[in-house]
Amino acid sequence: MNDSESVTTRSSTVEDWTSALGESTGSPGGGAGTGVMLAIAASLTSMVAGYTDGHGAELADLHKRARALRETALQLADEDAAASKAFGAAFRLDPGPERDDAIHKASVDAAKASAVLGERAMEAIEDLGWLASNGNPALIADVVVAFGALRAAIAGARTNVSFDLGSLTSAGTDLEEVREQHPGLWETVTRLSDALDRIDELTASVDKKAAPTDKV
């Protein structure tokens, strides 16, 4: 399967999808990869929850959220790939007002797609943190791997939203104007940055249990 337009996260093998990701097409690209990283984090969260006993409805609800997030993340990855395709097409237009308008729309749409993905990723942090404290201790290494995947998803979403907002300056708008025009998206970048700090804090709190040889 070499046609990247026919490759989606939900219907392709890992081989086909990563092969398409490796092509110089931009769709799928880093944004879609961010969605896949979120799906990996959600899948590992679900696995650890499934191996954890007790805790009744609290654990059952967490498990349900993780399974739902895996599906949502893959859908968002495909939506981001579509936004990325439109973004690239806009920059290939001939210079002029039509190109400027297309870049503006594509940049905002791409930023919104990445922001939605980032929002969903941030919602998963505390569930994974709960498993770090209460989950099956035999799977703490899997929790840390999940934290790594979730961190990659949030870092990717943060960078993509920021970059897409920055692309609005190509038509002569400065960053202060961009912030005034899109305050919600601008604030999302800040919250995603804070979320990275929270993940680092949680990961550090369990690192000794997950990697005991590191201090020997």
QUIFEN-V980118 format. One record per residue. RES is the residue in three letters. PSI is psi in whole degrees, -180 to 180 (999 if undefined). BURIAL is # if it has 16 or more other ideal C-beta (glycine too) atoms within 10 Angstrom, else .. D_FIRST is the distance of its C-alpha to the first C-alpha in Angstrom with 2 decimals. Layout:
((RES;PSI;BURIAL;D_FIRST) (RES;PSI;BURIAL;D_FIRST))
This chain:
((MET;102;.;0.00) (ASN;-13;.;3.81) (ASP;109;.;5.87) (SER;-25;#;7.81) (GLU;-24;.;9.89) (SER;0;.;7.83) (VAL;122;#;7.69) (THR;157;#;11.15) (THR;-28;#;13.22) (ARG;-14;.;14.53) (SER;2;.;11.72) (SER;156;#;9.02) (THR;163;.;9.84) (VAL;-39;.;11.60) (GLU;-50;.;9.46) (ASP;-42;#;6.22) (TRP;-45;#;8.92) (THR;-29;.;10.98) (SER;-44;.;8.61) (ALA;-38;#;8.29) (LEU;-32;#;11.99) (GLY;-8;.;12.77) (GLU;156;.;11.96) (SER;61;.;15.10) (THR;-26;#;14.30) (GLY;-6;#;16.35) (SER;104;#;14.27) (PRO;156;#;13.71) (GLY;-153;#;16.71) (GLY;-35;.;19.81) (GLY;-44;#;20.84) (ALA;-38;#;17.81) (GLY;-36;#;18.30) (THR;-42;#;21.86) (GLY;-39;#;20.94) (VAL;-40;#;19.01) (MET;-38;#;22.10) (LEU;-39;#;24.27) (ALA;-39;#;22.39) (ILE;-44;#;22.94) (ALA;-43;#;26.58) (ALA;-39;#;27.03) (SER;-43;#;25.60) (LEU;-37;#;27.97) (THR;-44;#;30.77) (SER;-43;#;30.25) (MET;-48;#;30.28) (VAL;-40;#;33.48) (ALA;-39;#;35.08) (GLY;-26;.;34.43) (TYR;1;.;36.22) (THR;133;#;39.12) (ASP;158;.;42.21) (GLY;-167;.;44.79) (HIS;1;.;44.99) (GLY;-132;.;44.71) (ALA;-32;.;43.35) (GLU;-47;.;42.58) (LEU;-39;#;40.02) (ALA;-40;.;38.70) (ASP;-41;.;38.13) (LEU;-45;#;36.38) (HIS;-42;#;34.07) (LYS;-43;.;33.32) (ARG;-41;#;32.59) (ALA;-43;#;30.17) (ARG;-41;#;28.15) (ALA;-37;.;28.11) (LEU;-37;#;27.16) (ARG;-46;#;24.02) (GLU;-43;.;22.76) (THR;-41;#;24.13) (ALA;-40;#;22.60) (LEU;-38;#;19.02) (GLN;-44;.;19.96) (LEU;-33;#;21.59) (ALA;-43;#;18.63) (ASP;-37;#;16.63) (GLU;-37;#;19.83) (ASP;-37;#;20.24) (ALA;-40;#;16.83) (ALA;-41;#;18.06) (ALA;-37;#;21.40) (SER;-39;#;20.04) (LYS;-44;#;18.35) (ALA;-36;#;21.77) (PHE;-47;#;23.57) (GLY;-39;.;21.88) (ALA;-37;.;22.44) (ALA;-41;#;26.08) (PHE;-15;.;26.76) (ARG;-6;.;25.50) (LEU;158;.;28.18) (ASP;146;.;31.40) (PRO;141;.;34.23) (GLY;178;.;36.46) (PRO;-38;.;37.21) (GLU;-42;.;34.04) (ARG;-44;#;31.93) (ASP;-45;#;34.22) (ASP;-40;.;33.93) (ALA;-40;#;30.14) (ILE;-42;#;29.99) (HIS;-50;#;32.52) (LYS;-45;.;30.72) (ALA;-38;#;27.28) (SER;-45;#;28.97) (VAL;-43;#;30.87) (ASP;-42;#;27.95) (ALA;-41;#;25.83) (ALA;-41;#;28.91) (LYS;-41;#;29.47) (ALA;-44;#;25.96) (SER;-34;#;26.42) (ALA;-41;#;29.97) (VAL;-44;#;29.06) (LEU;-44;#;26.67) (GLY;-39;#;29.49) (GLU;-45;#;32.02) (ARG;-37;#;30.18) (ALA;-42;#;29.79) (MET;-33;#;33.53) (GLU;-21;.;34.41) (ALA;-10;#;32.97) (ILE;-50;#;35.14) (GLU;-30;.;38.31) (ASP;-43;#;36.72) (LEU;-36;#;35.34) (GLY;-37;#;38.73) (TRP;-43;#;40.41) (LEU;-33;#;38.41) (ALA;-32;#;39.36) (SER;-33;.;42.98) (ASN;-9;.;42.90) (GLY;173;#;39.82) (ASN;118;#;39.90) (PRO;-21;.;41.07) (ALA;-14;.;39.15) (LEU;22;#;35.91) (ILE;-31;#;37.11) (ALA;-36;.;34.61) (ASP;-34;#;31.78) (VAL;-43;#;33.55) (VAL;-39;#;33.59) (VAL;-41;#;29.87) (ALA;-41;#;29.41) (PHE;-40;#;31.78) (GLY;-43;#;29.73) (ALA;-41;#;26.52) (LEU;-38;#;28.62) (ARG;-42;#;30.26) (ALA;-39;#;27.01) (ALA;-45;#;26.04) (ILE;-40;#;29.48) (ALA;-40;#;29.65) (GLY;-45;#;26.35) (ALA;-43;#;27.56) (ARG;-48;#;30.94) (THR;-41;#;29.68) (ASN;-42;#;27.32) (VAL;-46;#;30.13) (SER;-46;#;32.56) (PHE;-43;#;30.44) (ASP;-39;#;29.65) (LEU;-40;#;33.36) (GLY;-29;.;34.20) (SER;-20;#;32.07) (LEU;-17;#;34.59) (THR;-8;.;37.09) (SER;-21;.;35.37) (ALA;13;.;37.39) (GLY;-4;.;40.65) (THR;135;.;40.86) (ASP;168;.;42.10) (LEU;-31;.;40.96) (GLU;-39;.;44.15) (GLU;-39;.;43.46) (VAL;-43;#;39.89) (ARG;-41;.;41.40) (GLU;-34;.;43.92) (GLN;-28;.;41.40) (HIS;63;#;38.88) (PRO;-35;.;41.02) (GLY;-46;.;38.83) (LEU;-39;#;35.73) (TRP;-44;#;37.99) (GLU;-32;.;39.52) (THR;-39;#;36.17) (VAL;-44;#;35.58) (THR;-44;.;38.93) (ARG;-34;.;38.30) (LEU;-36;#;34.97) (SER;-42;.;36.88) (ASP;-36;.;39.48) (ALA;-34;#;36.88) (LEU;-41;#;35.72) (ASP;-39;.;39.36) (ARG;-42;.;39.60) (ILE;-43;#;36.61) (ASP;-39;.;38.14) (GLU;-46;.;41.43) (LEU;-40;#;40.06) (THR;-43;#;38.08) (ALA;-32;.;41.19) (SER;-22;.;43.27) (VAL;3;#;41.42) (ASP;-36;.;40.42) (LYS;-37;.;43.48) (LYS;-36;.;42.56) (ALA;-33;#;38.87) (ALA;71;.;39.59) (PRO;-22;.;43.21) (THR;-13;.;43.14) (ASP;-28;.;42.58) (LYS;1;.;46.29) (VAL;999;.;47.76))
